[in-house]
Amino acid sequence: MSRLEINDLSVWFGQDRDRVDAVKHASFAVPSGASFGLVGESGSGKSTILRALVGLVPTWSGEMKIDGQQLTKKRPRGFFKDVQMVFQDPYASLHPRHTVDQVLGETLNLHGFSDINDRIEQLLQDVGLGPAFRFRYPHQLSGGQRQRVAIARALAPEPSVLLLDEPTSALDVSVQAEVLNLLADLRETRALTYLMVSHNLAVVAHMCNEIAVMQAGEIVEVMGVEDMRAMTPQHPYTRHLLESSQGYRPSEEQSE
Amino acid sequence: MEKLLDIENLRVTFPTRQGEFEAVRGVSFNLGQERLGIVGESGSGKSMTGRAILRLIRPPGRVTADRLELGGRDLMAMSERDMQRVRGEQISMVMQDPKFSLNPVMHVGEQIIEIYRFHTGASKRDAYAKAIEMLQAVSINNPERVMRAYPHEMSGGMGQRIMIAMMLVTEPKILIADEPTSALDVSVQTQVLSIIDRLVRKRGMGLIFISHDLNLVASFCDRVLIMYAGRIVETCAADKLHEATHPYTRGLLNSLPRLDNPKSRLQALKRDPNWTLAPSVDGRV
């Protein structure tokens, strides 16, 4: 059975004349322990799918299932323990006036854990930050360290599904490598299922087994990572994306 | 090759409570009619180098250089008034995000016309015609409509093309592009780059292309300077970037995930304190 299943999902914003269909009839399934990627340009609806899944967007239709359980507009309490999200910008997603200790402590408290002290230490260790970071404020951390804190916060309720919204696009390449390695290790040790959004095809190919390509709210193609590496996409838009990601080629000057 | 820009021992310093902090520590390079890439991580001093050339570092920041010459004229000795003539007329700069570099309460057209008239003293009618011509040159299909639009009505790619049009309308000799495409989608990125490329070639300009994207710089530029902690650690021809030898450059290249070369683990960069201590490599040719 699929860990995560989405059938005919549509998401819209606004109504009547102002209605924008951000996601149109998207369907895909993520098996347990797999890592699934969503790629596309800005505005293609990839992040909107994640936001609809965690319940940040109420206007959707279709089916979303976790472990075969249909998700309704009101999520059961256990859902938030099981599904967690890591946001794109670690500079914006951490409270500037809360220490790392407060950030993690609050999450643990909300999820009803009692051994908070030990858990904070363990979480920091799991994401490769020492105990020295525990009482720091976000401005005392580098971008990579902040994203590690954001990952630790997502791991705090011991979820089995992580939704990653461009987790490394605000980071330098060397730091990106460290964070991607950390995410790969965590997936292995904790048997996590990932749904990852990125505009960087190389990053998605590195992390995911299967990739859905989105354009203007629709999934135009779902492909295995081998097809992507072999540059054998079915859809012309995917080919266009793959070619653009290979760096600059002057030949495209003529195509203007 | 004609030397447009000649820089020797450029330093940018900021006073802090812990003493002086040097963001750029003695960088030397020159620029001809070529596309020169500057790569490095955030904090390596690449953007500061670009700003220092235009003397855009505000006090208490300080810029010093043994030589900072534009076509033989000393930029360091110039008055602020003369410098205003250099900015935009001789050297232009395109910044990362058009959302923050276009004036949100002015029509696009007015902004281009203002720059052109300030630097050339042309009539309104001439400036309008020139602005239309420039917008066409950056592949904007209906320039008349865009002239009347506000920046927020434009997409990111359009905004960046407008910025480029605005920066090139005065026909400067040098364009400094500071991460001009990092806020854009990949497919729009190629389009914007090819516009920069075409204009720079056609006008025989010099381009300083500041970026953190190694693959992009390798495929787009002629020559590359790699910066680390305010110094140049290596310089090479852009198409030879993948054969670079400095451990820092190698580390950056190896930390990139690649479509054509899958790895189970990415190599994390191990920083050597000696990189910071080593003297800056001379980027002059």
Interface residues (C-beta under 8 A of the other chain):
Chain A: E41 S42 G143 D172 V173 S174 Q176 A177 E178 L180 N181 A184 H199 L201 A202 V203 A205 H206 V225 M228 R229 M231 H240 L241 L242 S244 S245 Q246 G247 Y248 R249 P250 E252 E253 E256
Chain B: E41 S42 S139 G156 D185 V186 S187 V188 Q189 T190 Q191 L193 S194 D197 R198 H212 L214 N215 L216 A218 S219 F220 G251 L252 S255 L256 P257 R258 L259 D260 P262 K263 S264 R265 L266 Q267 A268 L269
